[in-house]
């Protein structure tokens, strides 16, 4: 796929060549119809405050149709080889840990986005391409829409394929106060009649 490899069989590929096919270039990503984030700055700020990422930290987050954060998980990746298949497995393991799948739905409702904090500048790298491939595949296997891929470097943050970004937060900045960087969570569910009785008793 990428770099013009056209072998007759995947088995004939060397490990390095095989992993090179498991990445997406920016043009392929832009052509995939990835939904745009309405407020990427708010999402980036919220994830940065919640997880405080350092370089080599990946944050996968699941958003509801209103772009409210429903679940997120962070983990560190120190792989020498950028391999989309390995990244897919790591992302899928985190998704399975933090949120149920939506495979029974005909059309995905929730969206997964990935923020990756790394060294270097904001330009696309093969590692980014492998994360893109991994995110797209993990979303398919978990019944989610594939959402934005965001890099966080010392230069700031950038939504790859969209050209949107900002200087803060960045890989070296301190997290903003949690309440100002993320919308407040929905109020806790009440427990019906029993909880009403308890509230009245507590008010006496």
N, C-alpha and C positions, 0 to 999 in steps of 0.2 A: 504494500500500500504506500507507505512513505518511503522516500529515497529511491523509488523505482524498482524495488524488489519484485520479481515476477517468477518465483520458483514454481515448479510443477507440483511440489508437495511441501507441506509445512515441516515434515520430518527431515527434509534436506537442509533446513536452515541451521546455522550455528546458533548457540544461545544468544550471542550479541545481536545477530541479524534478526532472530525471532522476536527479541524484545523491542527492536527498533520498529517493528510493525505494530506494536501495541502502544501507539501514541497518536495524538491528533495534532495537526498543525493549525495555526490560527485561522487560516481560511476554511479549513474543514469544520472547525468549531463554530465559526460565524455562520456557516451554511447549514448548521444542524438545527436552527430554529430554537436556540436556547432562550427561554423567557427573560425579558429584561426586569431587573429589580426596580421597583418604584423609588425606593430610598436606600441606595447602597451604603451611603455614609452612616445611616443609623444602624444598619445591620452589621457593618464592619466595626463600628464603635462598640456595639453591644457585645459582639463576640470577643473583641479585644479586652473589654473590661471583665467579662466572665471568665475567660481562659488564660489571659496574660501570656500570649505565646512568645516563645523565643525561636530563633532560627532552627529549622528542621521540625517545626511543630505544624501538624495538620489539624484543622478544625472542620468537622462535618456537622452541618446544622440542617434541621428539617423545619420548613416554614409551612404554615397553613395557607389557605387561599387569600387571606388578608395580610400575608407576610408577617404574621406574628410567629415568634419563635416557639416551637413546640418541643424540641429536643436538640441537644448538641453534645458532642463528645470531642475531646482532643487527644492526640497521641503523638509520639515522636517517631520520626523516620530517619534512620541513618544508613539507608541502603546505598551501596557504592554504585549500583546499576539502576538506572531509571527504567523500571519495568511496570507497564500498566497493569499487567495481570496480578502482580504482587500488590500493587496499590489498590486494585479492585478488591482483593481479598481482605486487605486491612480495613478499607472503608465499609465493606459489607459486614464484617465482624462488629464494627462499632455501631452501625445502624441496627443490627439485630439486637444489640445490647440495650439500646436506649429507646427504641420505638417499634411497635408492631408493624408488620408489613401490610401493604395495601394490594396484594396480588389478586384479591377477589373482585376488585373494582375493574370495570371495563376501561375506564379512563382515570389515570392518576389524578389525585386531588392535591396531595401535598408535594412539596418541592424540596429537593436537597441541594444545598449549596456547599461549596468547599472553599475555605480560606487556608492558604498555605504560606507560612512565614519562612522565608529563606534568605540566604546571603545573596550578594550580587545586586544588579540593578533590575529595573522593571521589565527589561526586554524578555521576550519568550525564550524558553530553553527547552531542551528535550525532556528534562524532568517535568516541566509544566505540561508538556504534551502527554507524558505518561499519566500524570494525575488526571488530566482531562479524560483520557480513555478510561481510566479506572473509575472515575465518578460516573460517567455515562453508563458503564456496564453495571456498576453496583446499583444504580437507580433502577435499571431494567429488572434486575434480579430481586429487588425489594418492592417493586410496584410504585415507584416514585417518579415524579417528573425530574429530569436532569436540569438543574439550575446553574447559576453562575459559578465560574471559577475565578477566585480572587487571590492575587498575590500580595504579600505584605513584606516589604523590604525596608532598608534604611531610608530609601527615597520616599516612601509612603505606601499607599495601597492602590491597586489597579484592578478593575474588572476586565480580564482579558477578553478580547474580541469585541468590546464595546467602546474602548477608548475613554472610559470614565474612571476617575481616580482622585486622590487627594494626598496632601502631605502628612496629614495626621488622621488617625494614628499611624505610626510606623513601627518598624521592628525594634527601635531603640526608645520609643516614647513610653512614658508612664501611662497606665490606664486612666481614663477619665472616671469621674464618679459614676457608679453603676446606674443610678437613677436617671442621669442626664443622657446616657448613651443608649438606653434601651427602653422601649415602651414598657409600662408597668404590666405585670402579669395579670391575667383575669382573676376576679375575686374567687375565693374558694367556694366550692359547692356547699349548700346548706343541706342538713340532714332531714328536712321535713318537719313533722310535728314534734318529734322527740327533741330536736335541737331548739325549736321555739320554746318548749317547756323549760329547757336548761337556761336559755337566755333570760326568760322571765324570772326564773329562780335566782339567777346571778344578779339581776337588777334590784332585787329586794334588799 
